[in-house]
Amino acid sequence: MPPYASKIAVIPAYNPDSKMLDVLSSLKLHGYAVVIVNDGSDSEYDELFESAVLADKIINHPKNLGKGCALKTGLAFVRDNFEKPYVVATVDADGQHKTGDILTVTRAAQSNSETLVIGSRRLGKDAPYRSRSGNAITRTVLHALTPVTVYDTQSGLRAFDSSLVELMCEIEGERYEYEMRVLIELTKLSIPIKEVWIQAVYFGENGTSHFRTWYDAQRIYKVIFKNAGRGIK
C-alpha cells in the first residue's frame, strides 16, 4: 500500500443545512483535509458557510453550476495544492454518509491504488420510493446497454488516489450526469471500479436532495444511450 501523505474530502454543497457542519467536524476529527465547494448557494446560506471555519478551503462558485462542476472544481484545487500521494473521498454535504462508511471507503481506496471505490447502498423498502425506484431503473438500463456492472450508480460517496485525479478533472459533465460519465469512462479505460457496502441514510423523503427527477434523469439517460455499445471493451 502506498504511503499516502494525506486523506482529503471534497464536499460539493448547494443550499446546505447545518448537517454540513456536522460532516465537516467529523471528518476533521478523523484527520481529513476538507475542501468545500459552495456551488452558487443563495445568499441566505452565507452565514452557514462562514461558520465552516474548520474547512481547509472553501471555494465559491458565483452561480450554481451543478454537482459535476463543483466536484471538478474541488478536485482541481486538490490537484494543484496537495502533495502526492494522497487519497480523495467525495462526500455529500447532507449527512447521508456515515463517518464510519466514509472511513471504510477511504481505506479501500488506500488499499486499491488506481481504483475507483464506491460506497454502495442496498436500497430496501425503508428508502424513499423515488430513490429506490430511480436507482433500480437506472441500474437495469445501464447493465443492459453497457458493460458497467456497478450496483449503486448514483452514490456520491466515492474515493480514489491521486493517480486518478487528473482524469476525474477531464471527464465531461456538469451536473448529476458527471458521476455516470465517470463510471462509463473508467470502464472504457479498463480502470477498476470496486464497491463496498455502506448504510443507506435518508431524512424523511430525502428532502435535502437537489436531484430534479425529470431534468437530471434525462441528462443521465442521455449519457447512457449515447455510450450504449460504443467504445467500451
GROMACS elastic network, one bead per residue, 0.5 to 0.9 nm:
[ bonds ]
;  ai    aj funct       b0    kb
    1     4     6  0.83798   500
    1   110     6  0.67227   500
    1   111     6  0.55950   500
    1   112     6  0.76839   500
    1   113     6  0.77018   500
    2    85     6  0.75430   500
    2    86     6  0.89408   500
    2   110     6  0.73292   500
    2   111     6  0.80087   500
    2   113     6  0.78361   500
    3    85     6  0.72418   500
    3    86     6  0.83604   500
    3   110     6  0.87576   500
    4     7     6  0.73724   500
    4    84     6  0.75705   500
    4    85     6  0.51261   500
    4    87     6  0.68359   500
    4   110     6  0.74197   500
    4   161     6  0.85849   500
    5    83     6  0.74545   500
    5    84     6  0.69584   500
    5    85     6  0.58998   500
    5    86     6  0.54953   500
    5    87     6  0.83997   500
    6    31     6  0.85424   500
    6    32     6  0.73821   500
    6    33     6  0.74607   500
    6    82     6  0.80412   500
    6    83     6  0.80860   500
    6    84     6  0.80947   500
    6    85     6  0.73131   500
    6    87     6  0.64781   500
    6    88     6  0.84418   500
    7    31     6  0.73823   500
    7    32     6  0.52816   500
    7    33     6  0.64481   500
    7    34     6  0.88672   500
    7    86     6  0.57569   500
    7    88     6  0.59004   500
    7    89     6  0.76549   500
    7   106     6  0.78085   500
    8    31     6  0.86514   500
    8    32     6  0.51746   500
    8    34     6  0.57940   500
    8    35     6  0.75249   500
    8    78     6  0.80351   500
    8    86     6  0.74195   500
    8    87     6  0.62377   500
    8    89     6  0.61901   500
    8    90     6  0.85111   500
    9    27     6  0.77201   500
    9    32     6  0.63343   500
    9    33     6  0.61983   500
    9    35     6  0.61821   500
    9    36     6  0.82715   500
    9    87     6  0.86351   500
    9    88     6  0.57053   500
    9    90     6  0.56937   500
    9    91     6  0.65558   500
    9   159     6  0.88720   500
   10    33     6  0.86440   500
   10    34     6  0.60615   500
   10    36     6  0.59378   500
   10    37     6  0.76164   500
   10    71     6  0.70657   500
   10    74     6  0.59440   500
   10    75     6  0.71472   500
   10    78     6  0.85260   500
   10    88     6  0.71531   500
   10    89     6  0.62750   500
   10    91     6  0.61808   500
   10    92     6  0.85341   500
   11    20     6  0.87929   500
   11    24     6  0.88317   500
   11    34     6  0.74589   500
   11    35     6  0.62005   500
   11    37     6  0.61819   500
   11    38     6  0.86569   500
   11    70     6  0.84206   500
   11    71     6  0.74957   500
   11    74     6  0.77389   500
   11    89     6  0.86479   500
   11    90     6  0.60490   500
   11    91     6  0.51587   500
   11    92     6  0.57943   500
   11    93     6  0.59771   500
   12    35     6  0.85533   500
   12    36     6  0.59724   500
   12    38     6  0.65018   500
   12    39     6  0.67738   500
   12    67     6  0.64445   500
   12    68     6  0.87633   500
   12    70     6  0.55086   500
   12    71     6  0.59808   500
   12    74     6  0.77419   500
   12    90     6  0.80705   500
   12    91     6  0.75039   500
   12    92     6  0.64984   500
   12    93     6  0.66205   500
   13    16     6  0.59496   500
   13    20     6  0.81415   500
   13    36     6  0.69977   500
   13    37     6  0.59047   500
   13    38     6  0.51368   500
   13    39     6  0.58278   500
   13    40     6  0.86034   500
   13    41     6  0.77043   500
   13    67     6  0.80626   500
   13    70     6  0.79432   500
   13    92     6  0.73926   500
   13    93     6  0.56888   500
   13    94     6  0.83269   500
   14    37     6  0.84020   500
   14    38     6  0.60811   500
   14    39     6  0.52014   500
   14    40     6  0.65930   500
   14    41     6  0.50121   500
   14    42     6  0.82209   500
   14    64     6  0.75926   500
   14    66     6  0.86014   500
   14    67     6  0.84005   500
   14    93     6  0.83753   500
   14   210     6  0.80276   500
   15    38     6  0.82422   500
   15    39     6  0.82416   500
   15    40     6  0.81579   500
   15    42     6  0.64164   500
   15    44     6  0.85489   500
   15    45     6  0.62954   500
   15   210     6  0.89656   500
   16    19     6  0.75650   500
   16    20     6  0.64472   500
   16    41     6  0.80260   500
   16    45     6  0.74672   500
   16    48     6  0.82174   500
   16    49     6  0.89746   500
   16    93     6  0.66397   500
   16    94     6  0.66585   500
   16   208     6  0.78159   500
   17    20     6  0.61775   500
   17    21     6  0.82136   500
   17    45     6  0.82511   500
   17    48     6  0.77301   500
   17    93     6  0.82941   500
   17    94     6  0.70949   500
   17   208     6  0.82738   500
   18    21     6  0.55017   500
   18    22     6  0.69685   500
   18    48     6  0.71669   500
   18    94     6  0.83529   500
   19    23     6  0.62727   500
   19    24     6  0.85974   500
   19    93     6  0.70318   500
   19    94     6  0.56892   500
   19    95     6  0.55491   500
   20    23     6  0.50989   500
   20    24     6  0.61913   500
   20    25     6  0.86846   500
   20    48     6  0.87635   500
   20    52     6  0.84393   500
   20    92     6  0.83782   500
   20    94     6  0.58097   500
   20    95     6  0.65648   500
   21    25     6  0.61010   500
   21    26     6  0.85643   500
   21    48     6  0.81078   500
   21    49     6  0.86418   500
   21    51     6  0.78050   500
   21    52     6  0.62049   500
   21    54     6  0.87950   500
   21    93     6  0.83950   500
   22    25     6  0.51756   500
   22    26     6  0.61687   500
   22    27     6  0.85982   500
   22    95     6  0.75179   500
   23    26     6  0.52867   500
   23    27     6  0.61836   500
   23    28     6  0.86622   500
   23    91     6  0.87327   500
   23    92     6  0.87335   500
   23    93     6  0.68860   500
   23    94     6  0.79545   500
   23    95     6  0.60999   500
   23    97     6  0.84458   500
   23    98     6  0.85983   500
   23    99     6  0.77425   500
   24    27     6  0.52609   500
   24    28     6  0.62092   500
   24    29     6  0.86098   500
   24    34     6  0.71490   500
   24    36     6  0.89408   500
   24    52     6  0.75243   500
   24    54     6  0.70985   500
   24    55     6  0.69307   500
   24    93     6  0.85160   500
   25    28     6  0.52492   500
   25    29     6  0.61727   500
   25    30     6  0.88126   500
   25    52     6  0.87884   500
   25    54     6  0.70439   500
   25    55     6  0.86603   500
   26    29     6  0.50610   500
   26    30     6  0.64934   500
   26    31     6  0.89887   500
   26    32     6  0.89963   500
   26    99     6  0.68194   500
   27    30     6  0.51791   500
   27    31     6  0.65243   500
   27    32     6  0.54511   500
   27    33     6  0.78462   500
   27    34     6  0.74333   500
   27    99     6  0.72060   500
   27   102     6  0.87073   500
   28    31     6  0.51263   500
   28    32     6  0.51316   500
   28    33     6  0.66939   500
   28    34     6  0.72459   500
   28    54     6  0.73111   500
   28    55     6  0.80773   500
   29    32     6  0.75435   500
   30    99     6  0.87851   500
   30   103     6  0.84252   500
   33    55     6  0.73871   500
   33    56     6  0.60312   500
   33    57     6  0.86677   500
   34    54     6  0.81075   500
   34    55     6  0.52579   500
   34    56     6  0.53483   500
   34    57     6  0.67692   500
   34    58     6  0.86334   500
   35    55     6  0.62596   500
   35    56     6  0.59046   500
   35    58     6  0.59550   500
   35    59     6  0.76498   500
   35    74     6  0.64160   500
   35    75     6  0.87894   500
   35    77     6  0.82735   500
   35    78     6  0.80003   500
   36    49     6  0.89736   500
   36    52     6  0.89349   500
   36    55     6  0.69574   500
   36    56     6  0.82018   500
   36    57     6  0.62819   500
   36    59     6  0.62749   500
   36    60     6  0.85716   500
   36    70     6  0.89655   500
   36    74     6  0.71395   500
   36    93     6  0.88279   500
   37    40     6  0.88303   500
   37    57     6  0.83566   500
   37    58     6  0.57742   500
   37    60     6  0.59507   500
   37    61     6  0.73683   500
   37    70     6  0.59052   500
   37    71     6  0.76083   500
   37    73     6  0.73340   500
   37    74     6  0.62336   500
   38    41     6  0.62171   500
   38    49     6  0.78230   500
   38    58     6  0.69944   500
   38    59     6  0.59922   500
   38    61     6  0.60303   500
   38    62     6  0.87509   500
   38    64     6  0.85661   500
   38    70     6  0.76662   500
   39    59     6  0.83025   500
   39    60     6  0.63111   500
   39    61     6  0.50071   500
   39    62     6  0.75582   500
   39    63     6  0.65952   500
   39    64     6  0.50395   500
   39    65     6  0.63922   500
   39    66     6  0.69319   500
   39    67     6  0.75954   500
   39    69     6  0.83547   500
   39    70     6  0.60013   500
   40    43     6  0.87021   500
   40    60     6  0.66887   500
   40    62     6  0.52579   500
   40    65     6  0.71568   500
   40    66     6  0.88929   500
   41    44     6  0.80836   500
   41    45     6  0.64757   500
   41    46     6  0.78923   500
   41    60     6  0.86829   500
   41    61     6  0.82649   500
   41    62     6  0.84975   500
   41    63     6  0.72804   500
   41    64     6  0.67400   500
   42    45     6  0.58364   500
   42    46     6  0.75419   500
   42    63     6  0.87814   500
   43    46     6  0.53385   500
   43    47     6  0.84270   500
   44    47     6  0.71273   500
   44    48     6  0.83988   500
   45    48     6  0.53118   500
   45    49     6  0.66107   500
   45    50     6  0.87682   500
   46    49     6  0.52940   500
   46    50     6  0.61520   500
   46    51     6  0.86737   500
   47    51     6  0.61890   500
   47    52     6  0.88947   500
   48    51     6  0.50695   500
   48    52     6  0.67272   500
   49    52     6  0.51855   500
   49    53     6  0.80812   500
   49    58     6  0.79846   500
   50    53     6  0.66290   500
   51    54     6  0.83222   500
   52    55     6  0.58443   500
   52    58     6  0.83492   500
   53    56     6  0.80398   500
   54    57     6  0.87281   500
   55    58     6  0.66535   500
   59    73     6  0.80630   500
   59    74     6  0.76224   500
   59    77     6  0.88948   500
   60    63     6  0.85083   500
   61    64     6  0.66958   500
   61    65     6  0.74285   500
   61    70     6  0.79762   500
   61    73     6  0.89793   500
   62    65     6  0.87098   500
   64    67     6  0.87278   500
   64    70     6  0.88119   500
   65    68     6  0.80272   500
   65    69     6  0.59569   500
   65    70     6  0.70711   500
   65   174     6  0.67727   500
   65   175     6  0.73612   500
   66    69     6  0.54595   500
   66    70     6  0.62614   500
   66    71     6  0.87496   500
   66   173     6  0.89619   500
   66   174     6  0.54452   500
   66   176     6  0.72532   500
   67    71     6  0.60775   500
   67    72     6  0.85758   500
   67   174     6  0.65628   500
   67   176     6  0.59089   500
   67   177     6  0.88327   500
   67   178     6  0.78388   500
   67   179     6  0.88977   500
   68    71     6  0.52061   500
   68    72     6  0.62601   500
   68    73     6  0.86112   500
   68   172     6  0.83942   500
   68   173     6  0.57903   500
   68   176     6  0.60822   500
   68   177     6  0.73715   500
   68   178     6  0.50556   500
   68   179     6  0.70622   500
   69    72     6  0.51364   500
   69    73     6  0.60632   500
   69    74     6  0.86189   500
   69   173     6  0.72452   500
   69   175     6  0.66510   500
   69   178     6  0.82948   500
   70    73     6  0.50793   500
   70    74     6  0.62651   500
   70    75     6  0.86124   500
   70   174     6  0.81867   500
   70   175     6  0.85321   500
   71    74     6  0.51914   500
   71    75     6  0.61183   500
   71    76     6  0.85546   500
   71    90     6  0.76677   500
   71   168     6  0.89789   500
   71   169     6  0.83740   500
   72    76     6  0.59146   500
   72    77     6  0.84782   500
   72   168     6  0.71183   500
   72   169     6  0.51639   500
   72   170     6  0.82489   500
   72   171     6  0.88435   500
   72   174     6  0.89382   500
   73    76     6  0.52090   500
   73    77     6  0.63589   500
   73    78     6  0.87870   500
   73   169     6  0.79617   500
   74    77     6  0.51704   500
   74    78     6  0.63504   500
   74    79     6  0.87076   500
   75    79     6  0.60737   500
   75    80     6  0.86003   500
   75    88     6  0.83528   500
   75   165     6  0.65794   500
   75   166     6  0.81885   500
   75   168     6  0.76891   500
   75   169     6  0.65803   500
   76    80     6  0.61886   500
   76    81     6  0.85629   500
   76   165     6  0.78447   500
   76   166     6  0.77349   500
   76   169     6  0.64264   500
   77    80     6  0.52055   500
   77    81     6  0.59934   500
   77    82     6  0.82036   500
   78    81     6  0.52809   500
   78    82     6  0.55337   500
   78    83     6  0.87584   500
   78    88     6  0.85077   500
   78   165     6  0.83767   500
   79    82     6  0.61431   500
   79    83     6  0.81155   500
   79    84     6  0.85510   500
   79   162     6  0.77385   500
   79   165     6  0.67104   500
   79   166     6  0.72269   500
   80    83     6  0.84281   500
   82    85     6  0.85518   500
   82    86     6  0.78253   500
   83    86     6  0.72362   500
   84    87     6  0.87568   500
   84   161     6  0.89494   500
   84   162     6  0.63415   500
   84   163     6  0.85715   500
   85   161     6  0.72025   500
   85   162     6  0.57587   500
   85   163     6  0.79088   500
   86   110     6  0.84731   500
   86   160     6  0.87227   500
   86   161     6  0.57318   500
   86   162     6  0.53636   500
   86   163     6  0.87158   500
   87   106     6  0.71439   500
   87   107     6  0.89519   500
   87   109     6  0.69517   500
   87   110     6  0.65581   500
   87   159     6  0.69526   500
   87   160     6  0.56337   500
   87   162     6  0.58568   500
   87   163     6  0.89978   500
   88   106     6  0.74467   500
   88   109     6  0.84359   500
   88   158     6  0.82151   500
   88   159     6  0.53867   500
   88   160     6  0.55539   500
   88   161     6  0.59968   500
   88   162     6  0.72340   500
   88   165     6  0.83486   500
   89   102     6  0.74916   500
   89   105     6  0.77874   500
   89   106     6  0.62744   500
   89   109     6  0.87317   500
   89   157     6  0.69123   500
   89   158     6  0.55799   500
   89   160     6  0.67590   500
   89   161     6  0.87996   500
   90   102     6  0.89568   500
   90   156     6  0.66291   500
   90   157     6  0.54989   500
   90   158     6  0.53502   500
   90   159     6  0.62793   500
   91    94     6  0.88976   500
   91    95     6  0.87896   500
   91    96     6  0.89032   500
   91    97     6  0.70693   500
   91   102     6  0.77305   500
   91   156     6  0.62388   500
   91   157     6  0.51763   500
   91   158     6  0.73016   500
   91   159     6  0.89834   500
   92    95     6  0.68385   500
   92    96     6  0.69943   500
   92    97     6  0.69662   500
   92   156     6  0.61604   500
   92   157     6  0.69677   500
   93    96     6  0.78307   500
   93    97     6  0.86068   500
   94    97     6  0.79678   500
   94   208     6  0.65640   500
   94   209     6  0.79472   500
   95    98     6  0.70202   500
   95    99     6  0.89846   500
   95   201     6  0.81629   500
   95   202     6  0.88155   500
   96   199     6  0.88377   500
   96   200     6  0.73394   500
   96   201     6  0.50130   500
   96   202     6  0.62552   500
   96   203     6  0.80557   500
   97   100     6  0.84053   500
   97   101     6  0.66314   500
   97   102     6  0.66394   500
   97   119     6  0.89286   500
   97   156     6  0.87512   500
   97   157     6  0.71090   500
   97   198     6  0.83267   500
   97   199     6  0.77581   500
   97   200     6  0.78535   500
   97   201     6  0.69646   500
   98   101     6  0.52365   500
   98   102     6  0.63562   500
   98   103     6  0.87646   500
   98   198     6  0.83105   500
   98   199     6  0.73870   500
   98   200     6  0.88638   500
   98   201     6  0.79088   500
   99   102     6  0.50365   500
   99   103     6  0.62415   500
   99   104     6  0.86129   500
  100   103     6  0.51102   500
  100   104     6  0.61886   500
  100   105     6  0.87501   500
  100   198     6  0.88923   500
  101   105     6  0.61532   500
  101   106     6  0.84504   500
  101   119     6  0.73782   500
  101   157     6  0.87491   500
  101   196     6  0.89849   500
  101   197     6  0.83579   500
  101   198     6  0.57295   500
  101   199     6  0.73097   500
  102   105     6  0.52660   500
  102   106     6  0.60965   500
  102   107     6  0.86056   500
  102   119     6  0.79123   500
  102   157     6  0.71969   500
  102   158     6  0.85219   500
  102   159     6  0.87211   500
  102   198     6  0.87001   500
  103   106     6  0.50561   500
  103   107     6  0.60914   500
  103   108     6  0.85711   500
  104   107     6  0.52224   500
  104   108     6  0.62421   500
  104   109     6  0.87691   500
  104   119     6  0.84770   500
  104   196     6  0.79866   500
  104   198     6  0.85060   500
  105   108     6  0.50844   500
  105   109     6  0.63689   500
  105   110     6  0.87400   500
  105   117     6  0.64256   500
  105   118     6  0.68891   500
  105   119     6  0.60757   500
  105   157     6  0.77823   500
  105   158     6  0.69840   500
  105   159     6  0.62877   500
  105   195     6  0.85473   500
  105   196     6  0.67940   500
  105   197     6  0.88776   500
  105   198     6  0.85984   500
  106   109     6  0.51408   500
  106   110     6  0.62769   500
  106   111     6  0.87435   500
  106   117     6  0.80018   500
  106   158     6  0.81121   500
  106   159     6  0.57302   500
  106   160     6  0.76453   500
  107   111     6  0.62213   500
  107   112     6  0.86051   500
  107   159     6  0.88341   500
  108   111     6  0.51012   500
  108   112     6  0.61037   500
  108   113     6  0.89405   500
  108   117     6  0.67394   500
  108   159     6  0.80942   500
  108   160     6  0.87196   500
  108   194     6  0.85266   500
  108   196     6  0.79960   500
  109   112     6  0.50156   500
  109   113     6  0.63109   500
  109   114     6  0.82182   500
  109   115     6  0.66793   500
  109   116     6  0.70139   500
  109   117     6  0.58271   500
  109   158     6  0.88478   500
  109   159     6  0.57677   500
  109   160     6  0.51802   500
  109   161     6  0.64646   500
  109   194     6  0.88117   500
  110   113     6  0.63262   500
  110   159     6  0.87445   500
  110   160     6  0.76065   500
  110   161     6  0.69267   500
  112   115     6  0.57450   500
  112   116     6  0.83677   500
  112   117     6  0.82683   500
  112   160     6  0.83303   500
  112   161     6  0.85172   500
  112   194     6  0.86685   500
  113   116     6  0.84809   500
  113   160     6  0.73649   500
  113   161     6  0.62204   500
  113   162     6  0.88467   500
  113   163     6  0.79030   500
  114   160     6  0.69009   500
  114   161     6  0.63361   500
  114   162     6  0.81459   500
  114   163     6  0.60197   500
  114   164     6  0.63180   500
  114   191     6  0.71286   500
  114   192     6  0.74153   500
  115   159     6  0.83957   500
  115   160     6  0.59917   500
  115   161     6  0.74708   500
  115   164     6  0.79191   500
  115   191     6  0.63576   500
  115   192     6  0.50111   500
  115   193     6  0.57644   500
  115   194     6  0.69759   500
  116   158     6  0.69510   500
  116   159     6  0.60262   500
  116   160     6  0.50580   500
  116   161     6  0.81619   500
  116   164     6  0.82470   500
  116   183     6  0.88702   500
  116   186     6  0.84161   500
  116   191     6  0.77347   500
  116   192     6  0.64018   500
  116   194     6  0.61518   500
  116   195     6  0.84050   500
  117   157     6  0.85367   500
  117   158     6  0.55393   500
  117   159     6  0.51700   500
  117   160     6  0.62551   500
  117   192     6  0.85297   500
  117   193     6  0.58926   500
  117   195     6  0.56245   500
  117   196     6  0.72374   500
  118   150     6  0.86819   500
  118   152     6  0.80463   500
  118   153     6  0.88586   500
  118   155     6  0.70073   500
  118   156     6  0.80079   500
  118   157     6  0.60872   500
  118   159     6  0.66216   500
  118   193     6  0.74357   500
  118   194     6  0.62413   500
  118   196     6  0.62926   500
  118   197     6  0.83902   500
  119   152     6  0.80072   500
  119   155     6  0.65484   500
  119   156     6  0.78446   500
  119   157     6  0.53090   500
  119   158     6  0.60417   500
  119   159     6  0.84239   500
  119   194     6  0.88277   500
  119   195     6  0.59732   500
  119   196     6  0.52354   500
  119   197     6  0.57973   500
  119   198     6  0.56060   500
  119   199     6  0.86980   500
  120   150     6  0.85841   500
  120   151     6  0.69148   500
  120   152     6  0.50707   500
  120   153     6  0.81156   500
  120   154     6  0.86445   500
  120   155     6  0.62383   500
  120   157     6  0.79782   500
  120   195     6  0.60067   500
  120   196     6  0.58974   500
  120   198     6  0.56820   500
  120   199     6  0.81549   500
  120   200     6  0.84142   500
  121   124     6  0.89764   500
  121   151     6  0.82884   500
  121   152     6  0.62277   500
  121   155     6  0.74503   500
  121   196     6  0.86376   500
  121   197     6  0.59601   500
  121   198     6  0.53981   500
  121   199     6  0.59904   500
  121   200     6  0.52892   500
  121   201     6  0.88881   500
  122   151     6  0.85569   500
  122   152     6  0.78269   500
  122   197     6  0.73760   500
  122   198     6  0.77252   500
  122   199     6  0.75491   500
  122   200     6  0.68091   500
  123   126     6  0.75410   500
  123   127     6  0.58349   500
  123   128     6  0.87922   500
  123   131     6  0.80665   500
  123   132     6  0.57810   500
  123   135     6  0.83587   500
  123   136     6  0.89212   500
  123   152     6  0.88527   500
  123   199     6  0.89902   500
  123   200     6  0.66135   500
  124   127     6  0.57514   500
  124   128     6  0.89553   500
  124   132     6  0.72401   500
  124   200     6  0.86934   500
  125   128     6  0.76250   500
  125   129     6  0.76994   500
  125   132     6  0.77538   500
  126   129     6  0.84223   500
  126   202     6  0.88878   500
  127   130     6  0.83960   500
  127   131     6  0.68304   500
  127   132     6  0.61240   500
  127   200     6  0.75404   500
  127   201     6  0.79902   500
  127   202     6  0.68225   500
  127   205     6  0.81659   500
  127   206     6  0.86242   500
  128   131     6  0.54942   500
  128   132     6  0.61896   500
  128   133     6  0.85870   500
  128   202     6  0.76396   500
  128   204     6  0.79097   500
  128   205     6  0.54541   500
  128   206     6  0.67342   500
  129   132     6  0.50422   500
  129   133     6  0.58206   500
  129   134     6  0.80745   500
  129   205     6  0.82966   500
  130   133     6  0.55138   500
  130   134     6  0.58191   500
  130   135     6  0.84269   500
  130   205     6  0.84140   500
  130   206     6  0.88155   500
  130   213     6  0.83849   500
  131   134     6  0.51619   500
  131   135     6  0.60228   500
  131   136     6  0.85164   500
  131   205     6  0.89998   500
  131   206     6  0.81065   500
  132   135     6  0.54392   500
  132   136     6  0.62744   500
  132   137     6  0.87722   500
  133   136     6  0.51037   500
  133   137     6  0.61194   500
  133   138     6  0.85021   500
  134   137     6  0.53453   500
  134   138     6  0.60808   500
  134   139     6  0.84328   500
  134   213     6  0.86027   500
  134   217     6  0.85647   500
  135   138     6  0.52318   500
  135   139     6  0.59322   500
  135   140     6  0.84917   500
  135   151     6  0.85668   500
  135   152     6  0.68394   500
  135   153     6  0.69742   500
  135   154     6  0.69667   500
  136   139     6  0.51834   500
  136   140     6  0.61340   500
  136   141     6  0.86942   500
  136   151     6  0.86794   500
  136   152     6  0.85731   500
  137   140     6  0.51483   500
  137   141     6  0.62230   500
  137   142     6  0.85327   500
  138   141     6  0.52438   500
  138   142     6  0.60008   500
  138   143     6  0.85071   500
  138   153     6  0.74469   500
  138   154     6  0.87793   500
  138   217     6  0.87888   500
  138   220     6  0.86113   500
  138   221     6  0.78350   500
  139   142     6  0.51539   500
  139   143     6  0.60541   500
  139   144     6  0.84802   500
  139   149     6  0.82613   500
  139   150     6  0.75364   500
  139   151     6  0.64230   500
  139   152     6  0.72364   500
  139   153     6  0.64514   500
  140   143     6  0.53017   500
  140   144     6  0.61213   500
  140   145     6  0.87318   500
  141   144     6  0.50974   500
  141   145     6  0.62030   500
  141   146     6  0.84081   500
  141   221     6  0.85503   500
  141   224     6  0.80211   500
  141   225     6  0.89995   500
  142   145     6  0.53894   500
  142   146     6  0.57405   500
  142   147     6  0.79354   500
  142   148     6  0.67605   500
  142   149     6  0.79213   500
  142   150     6  0.87716   500
  142   153     6  0.87064   500
  142   221     6  0.86900   500
  142   224     6  0.64593   500
  142   225     6  0.86533   500
  142   228     6  0.83654   500
  143   146     6  0.55346   500
  143   147     6  0.62357   500
  143   148     6  0.60124   500
  143   149     6  0.59758   500
  143   150     6  0.81712   500
  144   147     6  0.78851   500
  144   228     6  0.87732   500
  145   148     6  0.85913   500
  145   224     6  0.75253   500
  145   225     6  0.74877   500
  145   227     6  0.81601   500
  145   229     6  0.63517   500
  146   149     6  0.82145   500
  146   184     6  0.80780   500
  146   224     6  0.78812   500
  146   227     6  0.74750   500
  146   228     6  0.55515   500
  146   229     6  0.58897   500
  146   230     6  0.83884   500
  146   232     6  0.74043   500
  147   184     6  0.86126   500
  147   187     6  0.76532   500
  147   229     6  0.83160   500
  147   232     6  0.72234   500
  147   233     6  0.77517   500
  148   183     6  0.70086   500
  148   184     6  0.66470   500
  148   187     6  0.64843   500
  148   232     6  0.89918   500
  149   153     6  0.89848   500
  149   193     6  0.89742   500
  150   153     6  0.59046   500
  150   183     6  0.80042   500
  150   193     6  0.77903   500
  150   194     6  0.82976   500
  150   195     6  0.74350   500
  151   154     6  0.89670   500
  151   195     6  0.80409   500
  152   155     6  0.58109   500
  152   195     6  0.84631   500
  153   156     6  0.89280   500
  153   179     6  0.79505   500
  153   180     6  0.68573   500
  153   183     6  0.79508   500
  154   176     6  0.83340   500
  154   179     6  0.70981   500
  154   180     6  0.74450   500
  155   158     6  0.73883   500
  155   179     6  0.84801   500
  156   179     6  0.78906   500
  160   163     6  0.79947   500
  160   164     6  0.66721   500
  160   165     6  0.78073   500
  161   164     6  0.61014   500
  161   165     6  0.71801   500
  162   165     6  0.52631   500
  162   166     6  0.79858   500
  163   166     6  0.73283   500
  163   167     6  0.82968   500
  164   167     6  0.53935   500
  164   168     6  0.62186   500
  164   169     6  0.88200   500
  165   168     6  0.50225   500
  165   169     6  0.62946   500
  165   170     6  0.88111   500
  166   169     6  0.51280   500
  166   170     6  0.64468   500
  167   170     6  0.50955   500
  167   171     6  0.63937   500
  168   171     6  0.55325   500
  168   172     6  0.88415   500
  168   182     6  0.72627   500
  169   172     6  0.82217   500
  171   178     6  0.75198   500
  171   181     6  0.70883   500
  171   182     6  0.66994   500
  171   185     6  0.75689   500
  172   177     6  0.89681   500
  172   178     6  0.64947   500
  172   181     6  0.71065   500
  172   182     6  0.84702   500
  173   176     6  0.77230   500
  173   177     6  0.59604   500
  173   179     6  0.79184   500
  173   180     6  0.88072   500
  173   181     6  0.69943   500
  173   182     6  0.89069   500
  174   177     6  0.70663   500
  174   178     6  0.60060   500
  175   178     6  0.58260   500
  175   179     6  0.82425   500
  175   216     6  0.75595   500
  175   219     6  0.83760   500
  176   179     6  0.60027   500
  176   180     6  0.74825   500
  176   211     6  0.76274   500
  176   216     6  0.64064   500
  176   217     6  0.83386   500
  176   219     6  0.78380   500
  176   220     6  0.70818   500
  177   180     6  0.51752   500
  177   181     6  0.62690   500
  177   182     6  0.87446   500
  177   216     6  0.71811   500
  177   217     6  0.80469   500
  177   218     6  0.89720   500
  177   219     6  0.58692   500
  177   221     6  0.82557   500
  177   222     6  0.86866   500
  177   223     6  0.70335   500
  178   182     6  0.62650   500
  178   183     6  0.89226   500
  178   220     6  0.81750   500
  178   223     6  0.89851   500
  179   182     6  0.51170   500
  179   183     6  0.67066   500
  179   220     6  0.88422   500
  180   183     6  0.52651   500
  180   184     6  0.64796   500
  180   185     6  0.86919   500
  180   220     6  0.66683   500
  180   223     6  0.74148   500
  180   224     6  0.78190   500
  181   184     6  0.51132   500
  181   185     6  0.59033   500
  181   186     6  0.83638   500
  181   220     6  0.83999   500
  181   223     6  0.68197   500
  181   224     6  0.81947   500
  182   185     6  0.52407   500
  182   186     6  0.59744   500
  182   187     6  0.83934   500
  183   186     6  0.54646   500
  183   187     6  0.62015   500
  183   188     6  0.87503   500
  183   193     6  0.79068   500
  184   187     6  0.51422   500
  184   188     6  0.62622   500
  184   189     6  0.88062   500
  184   223     6  0.88927   500
  184   224     6  0.81947   500
  184   227     6  0.77579   500
  184   232     6  0.79305   500
  185   188     6  0.50262   500
  185   189     6  0.63840   500
  185   190     6  0.86955   500
  185   191     6  0.87094   500
  185   232     6  0.83767   500
  186   189     6  0.50563   500
  186   190     6  0.61267   500
  186   191     6  0.51082   500
  186   192     6  0.73885   500
  186   193     6  0.77779   500
  187   191     6  0.59461   500
  187   192     6  0.73708   500
  187   193     6  0.78917   500
  187   232     6  0.67366   500
  187   233     6  0.77637   500
  188   191     6  0.77193   500
  188   231     6  0.65496   500
  188   233     6  0.61730   500
  189   192     6  0.88852   500
  189   232     6  0.80241   500
  189   233     6  0.83578   500
  190   193     6  0.89405   500
  190   232     6  0.87498   500
  190   233     6  0.78285   500
  201   206     6  0.89712   500
  202   205     6  0.71105   500
  202   206     6  0.54708   500
  202   207     6  0.86497   500
  202   208     6  0.89314   500
  203   206     6  0.51990   500
  203   207     6  0.69004   500
  203   208     6  0.75849   500
  204   207     6  0.65587   500
  204   208     6  0.89544   500
  205   208     6  0.85093   500
  206   209     6  0.58827   500
  207   210     6  0.80205   500
  209   212     6  0.84690   500
  211   214     6  0.89047   500
  211   215     6  0.84311   500
  211   216     6  0.64220   500
  211   217     6  0.84000   500
  212   215     6  0.55387   500
  212   216     6  0.53410   500
  212   217     6  0.73823   500
  213   216     6  0.58745   500
  213   217     6  0.56674   500
  213   218     6  0.82474   500
  214   217     6  0.53053   500
  214   218     6  0.59466   500
  214   219     6  0.87297   500
  215   218     6  0.53284   500
  215   219     6  0.66177   500
  215   220     6  0.89935   500
  216   219     6  0.51339   500
  216   220     6  0.63208   500
  216   221     6  0.87486   500
  217   220     6  0.50227   500
  217   221     6  0.61383   500
  217   222     6  0.84517   500
  218   221     6  0.52933   500
  218   222     6  0.60828   500
  218   223     6  0.87722   500
  219   222     6  0.51284   500
  219   223     6  0.65206   500
  219   224     6  0.89480   500
  220   223     6  0.52862   500
  220   224     6  0.65075   500
  220   225     6  0.89001   500
  221   225     6  0.60715   500
  221   226     6  0.83164   500
  222   225     6  0.53230   500
  222   226     6  0.59609   500
  222   227     6  0.86024   500
  223   226     6  0.51815   500
  223   227     6  0.63122   500
  223   228     6  0.86359   500
  224   227     6  0.53284   500
  224   228     6  0.60433   500
  225   229     6  0.87311   500
  226   229     6  0.87449   500
  226   230     6  0.79503   500
  227   230     6  0.52511   500
  227   231     6  0.75441   500
  227   232     6  0.80907   500
  228   231     6  0.86737   500
  228   232     6  0.85171   500
  229   232     6  0.65362   500
  229   233     6  0.88252   500
  230   233     6  0.86032   500
